[in-house]
Amino acid sequence: MTVQNRAEVVVDLDAIAANTAVLRERVGRPLMAVVKADGYGHGLVPAARAALAGGADALGVTVLEEALALRAAGVTAPLLSWQHVPGADYAAGLAADVELSVNAGWALAEVVDAARATGRTAAVQLFVDTGLSREGATPEDWPALVAAAARAQADGDVVVTGLWSHLAYADAPTHPTIAAQVAVFEEATAVARGAGLTDARRHLANSAATVALPHTWYDMVRPGVAVYGLDPLGGDPAVHGLRPAMTVRARVALTKRVPAGTGVSYGHTHRTAAAANLALVPVGYADGVPREAGNRAPVLAAGARRTIAGRVCMDQFVLDLGDDVVAPGDPVVLWGPGDAGEPTAQDWADALDTIHYELVTRVGGRFTRTYTGSAGVPA
């Protein structure tokens, strides 16, 4: 007997490669594919390899652990890690040839100490806060950070390879904050150029800016969610030549016939309008299916879209099929590319008043992740 997965996240590696190629061709300049958060839920190492197969010039991750995992897997491409706390193991990053983002004087000092301790010149990128008020040196603190970096470069402890920032409203391409942030970024890079950091590559564009704001492309773009085929503007990814790479599906675990007025799941927030067939789907919020999806989110089952009936539980949710019939083992698709009528991650995002980023990065738990396609797969 062939054993089948109870529930799986299926990732199309060829779609990741094709999306990367489309974006790279669009911008006509180097592209850093962001593979943080376990490749946006698609798998850190397979997603990275597929993006590189599609023409990515570099990779971006948030934390050093992600960078070191890529190096341990044999990924040798240029690699930037950008979120660190005091006492981070910068020496391990330098030994693995990881570029390190710096946004404060204390961080630069720790990187310099690691460079001197290891005898390696640290490749660093300087992050300026242009208006997101998240990571990054403020415009007031920026000149001092630039001056310290220039001194460290003159001393041979670091080489500044990048100047960068992040947009707050790129998914609203006409928002006035975009022009304001671009102006701050221009001023900040001028300060750095004036301090002698003339070889540092500038990058500002995330996924939304990569598809919608050519004037933000500078020397490199830095798409994340678009690499995985999701529209950063919240629309149809096909408009940008992109295809979703993730399909989330499970198999029916139990069916039953119940009378009209039967309460379903905790709190009986759904009751059957008539006698109905119920199907139990064995995934829940422990697997990253949002609890708030109850009575709101769509799935594909028995050839039609259905709304989850009642509350999503830790390990399961229920579908009210009316008189339609499914059998244990039949597939239920939560989201996918939409080719066969299944909902997309955007459909779920719309139903739950969230963003598809959250959905694809949180799904996991006891889902089995499987892969299709051959892009980036070692020979």
C-alpha positions in Angstrom: 0.0 0.0 0.0 1.4 3.4 -0.9 1.5 5.8 2.1 0.1 9.2 1.2 0.7 12.4 3.1 -2.0 13.5 5.5 -1.3 17.2 4.6 1.3 18.8 2.5 2.7 22.1 1.3 3.8 21.6 -2.3 6.4 24.0 -3.6 7.0 24.4 -7.3 10.8 25.1 -7.6 10.5 25.8 -11.4 7.9 28.6 -10.5 10.4 30.2 -8.1 13.1 30.1 -10.8 10.8 31.5 -13.5 9.5 34.3 -11.2 13.1 35.3 -10.5 14.0 35.3 -14.2 11.0 37.5 -15.0 11.9 40.0 -12.3 15.6 40.0 -13.2 14.8 40.6 -16.9 12.3 43.4 -15.9 14.9 45.4 -14.0 17.9 44.7 -16.1 20.3 44.9 -13.1 21.5 42.8 -10.2 18.7 41.2 -8.1 19.0 40.0 -4.5 16.4 37.3 -3.8 15.2 37.4 -0.2 14.9 34.0 1.3 14.4 34.9 4.9 11.8 33.2 7.1 12.5 29.7 5.7 12.2 31.0 2.1 8.8 32.7 3.0 7.6 29.3 4.1 8.8 27.6 0.9 12.0 26.1 2.3 15.2 28.1 2.8 17.7 26.1 0.9 15.5 24.8 -2.0 14.1 28.3 -2.5 17.5 29.8 -2.5 18.8 27.3 -5.0 15.8 27.8 -7.3 16.1 31.6 -7.2 19.8 31.3 -8.1 18.9 29.0 -10.9 16.5 31.7 -12.1 19.2 34.3 -12.3 19.4 35.9 -8.8 22.8 37.6 -8.3 22.7 37.5 -4.5 20.5 36.3 -1.5 19.2 38.1 1.5 18.2 36.8 4.9 17.3 38.4 8.2 19.4 36.6 10.8 22.8 35.0 10.8 21.4 31.6 11.5 19.7 31.6 8.2 22.9 32.7 6.4 25.0 30.0 8.1 22.4 27.4 7.2 22.7 28.3 3.5 26.5 28.2 3.7 26.3 24.8 5.5 24.1 23.5 2.6 26.8 24.5 0.1 25.2 27.8 -1.2 28.1 30.0 -2.2 26.3 33.0 -3.7 26.8 36.5 -2.3 24.7 36.7 0.9 23.5 39.5 3.1 22.2 39.2 6.7 20.7 42.3 8.3 19.2 41.9 11.7 21.5 41.4 14.7 21.5 42.0 18.4 24.5 42.9 20.6 26.8 39.9 21.0 25.8 38.3 17.7 28.4 35.8 16.4 29.8 38.1 13.7 33.0 36.0 13.6 31.0 33.0 12.3 29.4 35.3 9.7 32.8 36.6 8.6 34.2 33.0 8.4 31.3 32.1 6.2 31.8 35.1 3.9 28.4 36.7 4.8 27.9 40.4 4.3 26.6 42.1 7.4 24.2 45.0 7.6 25.0 47.6 10.2 22.6 50.4 11.3 24.2 51.7 14.6 27.6 52.6 15.9 27.7 49.8 18.5 27.0 47.2 15.8 29.8 48.5 13.6 32.2 48.4 16.6 31.3 44.8 17.2 31.8 43.9 13.5 35.2 45.7 13.6 36.2 43.7 16.7 35.2 40.4 15.0 37.2 41.4 11.9 40.3 42.1 14.0 39.8 38.9 16.0 39.5 36.7 12.9 41.9 38.6 10.7 39.2 38.9 8.0 38.0 42.1 6.4 34.3 42.4 7.0 31.9 43.2 4.1 29.3 45.5 5.6 26.3 47.3 4.3 25.0 50.5 6.0 21.2 50.8 6.5 19.6 54.2 6.8 16.1 54.8 8.1 14.4 56.9 5.5 11.0 56.9 7.1 9.8 53.4 8.0 11.0 54.0 11.6 12.0 50.4 11.9 15.6 49.3 11.5 18.2 51.7 10.2 20.2 54.7 11.4 18.2 57.9 11.6 19.2 60.8 9.3 20.6 62.5 12.4 22.8 59.5 13.3 23.7 58.6 9.8 26.7 61.0 9.3 28.4 59.6 12.4 27.8 56.0 11.3 29.1 56.8 7.8 32.2 58.5 9.2 33.0 55.6 11.5 32.5 53.1 8.6 34.8 55.2 6.4 37.5 55.1 9.1 37.1 51.4 9.5 37.4 50.9 5.8 40.6 53.1 5.7 42.0 50.9 8.5 41.3 47.7 6.5 38.8 46.3 9.0 35.8 46.6 6.8 34.8 47.2 3.2 31.4 48.9 2.7 29.6 47.1 -0.1 26.1 48.5 0.2 23.9 51.4 1.2 20.3 50.6 1.6 16.9 51.3 3.1 13.3 50.0 3.0 10.1 51.6 1.8 7.0 51.9 4.0 4.3 52.3 1.2 5.7 50.6 -1.9 2.5 48.6 -2.2 0.7 52.0 -2.7 2.8 53.3 -5.6 1.4 56.8 -5.6 1.7 57.4 -1.9 3.6 60.6 -1.1 5.8 58.9 1.4 7.6 57.2 -1.4 9.0 60.5 -2.8 9.9 61.6 0.7 11.8 58.4 1.4 13.6 58.6 -2.0 14.7 62.1 -1.2 16.1 61.0 2.2 17.8 58.1 0.6 19.4 60.3 -2.0 20.7 62.6 0.7 22.0 59.7 2.8 23.9 58.2 -0.2 25.3 61.5 -1.0 26.8 61.8 2.5 28.3 58.3 2.1 29.7 59.1 -1.3 31.2 62.3 0.1 32.9 60.3 2.9 34.6 58.1 0.2 32.2 55.2 0.2 32.0 55.4 -3.6 31.9 51.7 -4.4 28.9 50.7 -2.2 25.9 49.4 -4.2 22.6 51.2 -3.5 19.4 49.3 -3.1 15.9 50.4 -1.9 13.3 48.4 -4.0 11.4 45.6 -2.3 9.0 43.4 -4.3 6.3 46.1 -4.7 8.9 48.6 -5.8 10.5 46.1 -8.2 7.2 45.7 -10.1 5.9 49.2 -9.8 8.6 51.9 -9.1 11.4 51.9 -11.6 12.9 55.1 -10.1 13.7 53.2 -6.9 15.7 50.4 -8.6 19.1 52.1 -8.2 22.0 49.6 -8.4 20.1 46.5 -7.3 16.6 45.3 -6.4 15.6 43.2 -3.4 12.4 41.3 -4.1 11.0 38.8 -1.6 7.4 37.7 -1.9 7.3 38.3 -5.7 10.0 35.6 -6.1 7.4 33.2 -4.8 4.8 34.3 -7.3 2.6 36.5 -5.1 1.6 40.0 -6.1 3.0 42.5 -3.6 0.3 44.9 -4.7 -2.4 42.5 -3.6 -3.7 41.7 -7.1 -3.3 39.1 -9.8 0.4 38.0 -10.0 -0.1 37.0 -13.6 -0.2 40.7 -14.4 3.5 40.8 -13.6 4.3 37.5 -15.2 4.4 35.7 -11.9 3.1 32.3 -10.7 2.4 31.3 -7.1 4.8 28.5 -6.1 2.9 27.1 -3.1 0.0 24.8 -2.9 -1.4 23.8 0.5 -3.6 20.7 0.7 -4.9 18.1 3.0 -6.8 14.8 2.8 -10.2 14.3 4.3 -10.0 12.3 7.5 -13.6 11.6 8.3 -17.1 12.1 6.8 -20.5 12.0 8.5 -24.2 12.8 7.7 -25.9 15.0 10.3 -29.4 16.5 10.6 -30.5 20.1 10.1 -29.6 22.4 12.9 -26.5 20.5 13.9 -23.9 22.7 15.6 -20.4 22.4 14.2 -17.1 22.8 16.0 -16.4 24.7 19.2 -19.0 27.3 20.1 -21.4 26.0 17.4 -20.7 29.2 15.4 -22.0 27.3 12.4 -25.2 25.2 12.2 -26.3 23.2 9.3 -29.2 24.7 7.4 -30.4 21.3 6.3 -29.3 17.7 6.6 -25.7 17.8 5.4 -22.5 15.9 4.8 -19.6 17.0 7.0 -16.0 16.5 6.2 -13.2 16.6 8.7 -9.9 18.1 7.4 -7.0 17.2 9.7 -5.1 20.5 10.0 -5.6 23.4 12.3 -4.0 26.4 13.9 -1.1 24.3 15.3 -0.2 23.8 11.6 -0.5 27.5 10.8 -4.1 27.6 9.6 -5.4 30.8 11.1 -8.0 30.3 13.8 -9.9 33.3 12.4 -10.4 31.4 9.2 -13.5 29.8 10.6 -16.6 30.7 8.7 -14.5 33.0 6.5 -11.8 31.2 4.5 -12.4 29.3 1.3 -11.1 25.8 0.2 -11.7 23.6 -2.8 -13.4 20.3 -2.0 -15.5 18.0 -4.2 -15.0 20.2 -7.2 -16.3 23.4 -5.6 -15.3 26.2 -3.3 -16.5 25.8 0.3 -16.2 28.0 3.3 -14.7 26.5 6.5 -17.7 25.7 8.8 -17.3 26.8 12.3 -14.1 27.4 14.3 -10.7 26.2 13.2 -9.4 24.0 16.0 -5.8 23.2 16.9 -5.7 20.0 14.8 -8.7 20.2 12.4 -11.5 22.0 10.8 -14.8 21.0 9.3 -16.5 21.6 5.9 -20.3 21.6 5.4 -20.8 20.0 2.0 -24.6 20.0 1.9 -25.6 17.1 -0.2 -22.3 16.9 -2.0 -20.2 13.8 -1.2 -16.5 13.3 -0.4 -14.8 10.2 0.9 -12.0 9.8 3.5 -8.7 10.4 1.6 -10.1 12.9 -0.9 -8.1 16.1 -1.4 -9.0 19.5 0.0 -7.0 22.4 -1.3 -6.6 25.4 1.0 -4.8 27.6 -1.6 -2.6 27.3 -4.7 -2.0 29.0 -8.0 -5.7 29.0 -8.8 -5.4 26.9 -12.0 -8.0 24.4 -11.0 -10.4 26.7 -9.3 -8.8 26.5 -5.9 -8.5 29.6 -3.8 -5.2 31.5 -3.8 -3.3 32.9 -0.9 -4.6 36.3 -1.9 -8.2 34.9 -1.6 -7.4 33.9 1.9 -5.7 37.2 2.7 -8.8 39.0 1.5 -11.1 36.8 3.5 -9.1 37.3 6.7 -8.2 40.9 6.2 -4.5 40.1 6.3 -1.7 39.8 3.7 -0.5 36.7 1.9 3.0 37.1 3.4 1.5 36.1 6.8 -0.2 33.1 5.4 2.6 31.5 3.4 5.2 32.1 6.2 3.0 30.7 9.0 1.8 27.5 7.4 3.8 24.5 8.5 3.5 22.6 11.7 2.7 19.1 10.8 2.3 19.7 7.1 4.8 17.7 5.0 6.7 20.0 2.6 7.3 18.4 -0.8 8.8 19.8 -4.0 8.1 19.6 -7.7 10.3 20.9 -10.5 14.0 20.6 -10.9 15.3 24.2 -10.7 18.3 24.4 -8.4 18.1 20.7 -7.5 21.6 19.3 -7.2 22.5 16.9 -9.9 
